[in-house]
């Protein structure tokens, strides 16, 4: 959420930031400022009416004291009219405030000055100092023609897409036996690393949230099509029946609002629940930076991914992820962003997986982010790097949406916090990377040394005889 006061004071900076995002910032700023001016003018008018009402109320007493009944009656009629006008004006104020807030919520965060400009991922910049090249884990017999993870998983009899499609549809998978244990081992390994080495506090969170939580972190309203929603007590069926009645009556059924109090959303990431934990609160500066982590299933409709990664586990409707969230003061967030990226990278370093880090350009960066590092792991079967983590600094953008502030130790006025989030890591994609980068010619999979204590000392996954 943008600060209208900041736009009012320096519209050119706001326009320039949106222009870097590939938007036409000038008309957007003009519309926001028009709405802001209308609201401020209304407030000035309301204040004048309230002052006149108070003045007239006092004059009524004086008129009655001098027995000037005609004057008293005229003043009472004026006060009655002013009260009605003020009530109407306050209703209009609430409407204009809501419309201005909705307009502010439509536009993405502004990029940090150091973020590279560009339209898409081709303009992302590799951070050379963060590249990691481990020893080669693939045997010579595999290097010429490595298999992809879904081939290996099906050869092992431990990755079943066909039965998952029978039960749930496309973009789901059954992991069986050792691969199921490997998924659990990875989550436990990541949580132990982040809590014991980086000071994150482990959290178990809800998996369904209300509209307000999705709005707070920026998923709503812009990305509703990418979410899975649910409703309680048959509300969804009743909603569709109401849409049918509206259509039969010649109305647009799409304009019928969903009963928000009956809807819950499945989380697309634990960023939503971890960041919203403190929403609407004022915390003491002493508790910042506040660092939390959670392992959860995540749910995404992948509405914009039709035809992409249709085979395998790269782009699923349901997947597991270990999420990292930090809440900081504005002065802490840049350093915290580097620290969070270090924590996510450490997982791959200990698993000895080749990877690189890129700074996302303005056109590839997420809606709520002001700066993002993507960590991309090498997949031998695909012979390419694929994203396995995004670590983003959102500045005060999310904090304004969820009204999350802190009380500085040396100042009276509260300030908005900065929020950061990152995958530490996507568990399924990490499993994919292990399967493809630790494969043997016979289709077996070596277990990285760091994971063997979590696998009951198992050193290799082989097909059961």
SVG drawing of the C-alpha trace seen along z (x, -y; Angstrom):
<svg xmlns="http://www.w3.org/2000/svg" viewBox="-40 -40 75 98">
<polyline fill="none" stroke="black" stroke-width="0.4" points="0.0,0.0 1.3,-3.4 1.4,-6.4 -0.8,-9.1 1.0,-11.8 4.3,-10.8 2.7,-10.9 1.3,-14.3 4.7,-15.6 6.7,-14.1 4.5,-12.8 7.5,-12.7 9.2,-10.0 6.0,-7.9 5.6,-8.4 9.2,-7.5 8.9,-4.3 5.8,-3.1 7.4,-3.9 10.2,-1.6 7.7,1.1 6.4,0.7 3.3,-1.3 2.3,-4.8 2.8,-6.5 1.5,-10.0 -2.2,-9.3 -2.2,-6.9 -0.7,-9.7 -3.1,-12.2 -6.1,-10.0 -4.8,-9.3 -4.2,-13.0 -7.7,-13.9 -9.3,-11.5 -7.1,-12.8 -8.0,-16.4 -11.8,-15.5 -11.4,-13.9 -9.4,-16.7 -11.9,-19.3 -14.7,-17.4 -12.9,-17.3 -12.4,-21.1 -16.1,-21.5 -17.1,-19.2 -14.9,-21.0 -16.5,-24.3 -20.0,-22.8 -19.0,-21.3 -17.6,-24.7 -20.8,-26.5 -23.0,-23.9 -21.1,-24.5 -21.3,-28.2 -25.1,-28.1 -25.8,-25.8 -24.2,-28.3 -26.2,-31.1 -29.5,-29.2 -28.9,-29.5 -28.1,-33.2 -31.3,-33.8 -33.4,-32.0 -31.8,-34.0 -32.9,-37.2 -36.2,-35.7 -35.6,-36.1 -37.8,-33.1 -37.7,-33.8 -33.9,-33.8 -33.8,-30.7 -36.1,-28.8 -34.1,-29.9 -30.9,-28.8 -32.4,-25.4 -33.5,-24.8 -30.0,-25.7 -28.5,-23.3 -30.9,-20.5 -29.9,-21.1 -26.2,-21.2 -26.5,-17.9 -28.0,-16.2 -25.4,-17.7 -22.6,-16.5 -24.0,-13.0 -24.3,-12.9 -20.8,-14.3 -19.4,-11.7 -21.0,-9.0 -19.4,-10.5 -16.0,-10.7 -16.1,-7.0 -16.9,-6.3 -14.1,-8.5 -11.6,-7.0 -12.5,-3.5 -12.3,-4.3 -8.9,-6.1 -7.6,-3.1 -8.8,-0.7 -7.1,-2.8 -3.8,-2.9 -4.0,0.9 -4.0,1.5 -0.5,0.5 2.8,2.4 5.5,1.4 8.2,-0.9 11.6,0.6 14.6,-0.2 17.1,-2.5 19.7,0.4 17.1,2.8 18.0,3.2 15.5,2.0 14.0,4.5 10.9,6.0 11.4,9.7 13.8,12.3 16.3,11.6 17.3,8.4 17.9,10.1 21.5,9.7 23.6,12.5 25.3,11.8 28.7,13.3 29.8,13.2 26.9,15.5 27.4,18.2 28.2,21.7 29.8,24.5 30.2,27.7 32.1,30.8 30.4,32.7 28.0,35.3 27.1,37.0 29.0,40.0 30.6,39.9 28.1,42.4 25.3,40.0 26.8,36.7 26.1,37.2 22.4,37.9 21.0,37.2 17.4,38.1 14.7,35.7 13.3,36.2 9.9,37.6 11.6,40.3 13.8,41.3 10.9,41.1 8.7,43.3 11.6,45.7 12.0,46.1 8.3,46.6 8.1,43.7 6.6,40.9 3.1,41.4 1.4,38.7 -1.1,41.0 -2.9,42.0 -2.7,38.4 -4.5,37.2 -7.1,39.9 -7.7,38.7 -7.1,34.9 -6.5,33.9 -3.4,32.6 -0.4,31.0 -0.6,33.3 1.7,36.2 2.0,39.1 5.4,39.5 6.0,43.0 8.3,44.8 11.9,43.3 10.9,40.2 8.1,39.4 10.6,39.8 13.1,37.6 10.5,34.8 9.9,35.0 13.7,35.1 14.3,32.0 11.7,30.0 13.1,31.1 16.7,30.3 15.7,26.9 13.8,26.1 16.6,27.2 19.1,25.1 17.0,22.0 16.1,22.2 19.5,23.4 21.9,21.4 19.9,18.3 17.6,17.7 14.2,18.1 11.4,19.2 9.5,22.2 5.8,21.7 2.8,23.9 0.2,21.7 -3.3,21.9 -3.7,23.1 -6.8,21.1 -7.2,17.3 -9.7,14.5 -9.7,11.9 -8.0,9.4 -4.9,11.6 -4.6,12.1 -5.0,8.3 -2.3,7.6 0.4,9.4 -0.7,8.3 -2.4,11.4 -5.8,9.7 -7.4,8.3 -4.9,8.5 -4.1,12.2 -7.4,13.8 -7.3,16.0 -4.1,17.7 -5.7,18.7 -7.9,21.6 -10.9,20.5 -13.4,22.3 -16.6,21.5 -18.4,22.8 -21.9,24.3 -22.9,24.4 -22.3,20.7 -20.6,21.3 -23.6,23.2 -25.9,20.5 -23.7,17.9 -23.9,19.6 -27.7,19.9 -27.9,16.2 -25.7,15.6 -28.2,17.7 -31.1,15.6 -29.3,12.4 -28.6,13.5 -32.2,14.6 -33.2,11.1 -31.0,9.5 -28.2,8.5 -24.5,9.2 -23.8,12.2 -20.2,11.3 -21.1,8.1 -22.7,10.1 -20.1,9.9 -19.0,13.2 -20.1,13.3 -16.6,12.6 -17.5,13.5 -18.1,17.1 -15.0,17.4 -11.6,18.7 -8.5,18.9 -6.0,21.7 -2.6,20.1 -0.3,19.9 2.6,19.5 3.2,19.3 4.3,15.7 0.6,14.8 0.1,16.3 3.5,15.5 3.5,11.8 -0.2,11.3 0.5,12.7 1.1,9.2 -1.3,7.4 -3.1,4.4 -0.7,4.2 1.9,1.8 5.0,3.6 8.0,2.4 11.2,1.7 13.0,4.0 11.3,7.1 12.7,6.3 14.0,7.9 11.3,10.5 12.1,13.7 9.8,16.7 9.7,19.8 7.1,22.4 6.8,25.6 3.4,25.8 1.7,27.1 1.0,24.3 -1.8,24.1 -1.7,22.2 -4.0,22.5 -1.2,21.6 -3.8,19.7 -1.1,18.0 1.0,21.2 -1.1,23.0 1.1,25.3 4.2,24.6 6.0,27.4 3.1,29.8 5.3,32.8 6.9,33.4 6.9,31.5 8.2,28.0 4.8,26.3 2.2,28.0 -1.2,27.0 -0.1,28.3 3.5,28.2 5.5,28.0 7.6,25.0 9.7,23.8 9.1,20.1 11.2,17.4 9.7,14.1 11.4,11.1 9.8,8.0 12.2,5.1 12.7,1.4 13.3,-0.5 17.0,-0.9 17.4,2.9 15.7,4.2 18.5,4.0 20.9,5.9 18.2,8.4 17.5,9.0 21.1,10.1 21.0,12.2 17.8,14.0 19.3,14.8 22.3,16.2 20.0,18.5 18.2,19.8 21.5,20.3 23.0,22.2 20.5,25.0 21.8,25.5 25.5,25.2 25.1,27.9 23.3,30.1 26.2,29.4 23.8,28.3 25.1,26.0 23.2,22.7 23.4,19.0 21.7,15.9 20.1,13.2 18.8,9.7 15.4,9.5 14.8,6.6 11.8,4.3 9.7,6.3 10.2,9.6 9.8,8.6 6.7,9.5 3.9,7.0 4.8,6.3 8.6,6.3 10.9,3.4 13.9,5.7 14.2,9.4 16.9,12.0 16.0,15.3 18.1,18.3 18.2,20.7 19.4,24.3 20.9,26.2 18.8,29.2 21.0,31.7 18.0,33.4 16.7,30.1 20.3,28.7 19.2,25.3 18.8,23.2 15.4,23.1 14.1,20.8 14.1,22.5 13.7,19.4 12.7,15.8 13.9,13.5 12.1,10.2 12.3,6.9 8.8,5.4 9.7,2.2 6.6,0.8 4.3,1.7 2.7,4.7 2.8,3.1 0.6,0.2 -1.9,2.7 -2.1,4.6 -1.5,1.5 1.5,3.0 3.6,0.5 6.3,0.3 6.9,-2.1 10.5,-3.5 12.5,-3.5 13.5,-7.1 10.4,-8.7 6.7,-9.1 5.2,-8.7 4.8,-5.1 6.3,-4.1 5.4,-1.3 7.7,1.7 9.4,3.3 8.5,6.8 10.7,9.4 9.9,13.0 11.8,15.8 11.6,19.5 14.0,21.4 13.4,23.5 10.7,24.9 10.8,28.5 9.5,30.1 11.9,28.3 14.8,29.2 13.8,32.8 13.8,32.5 17.3,31.0 18.6,33.9 17.0,36.5 18.4,35.0 21.9,34.0 22.5,37.1 21.3,39.7 23.3,42.8 23.3,44.6 21.1,47.4 18.4,44.8 19.3,44.9 19.7,41.7 22.5,40.9 21.5,39.2 23.4,36.0 25.6,36.4 23.8,33.7 20.5,35.5 21.5,39.0 20.9,38.5 17.3,37.5 17.0,40.6 17.9,43.2 21.4,43.3 20.2,44.4 22.8,43.6 21.1,44.4 17.5,44.7 17.0,47.8 14.0,49.4 12.5,51.9 12.8,55.5"/>
</svg>
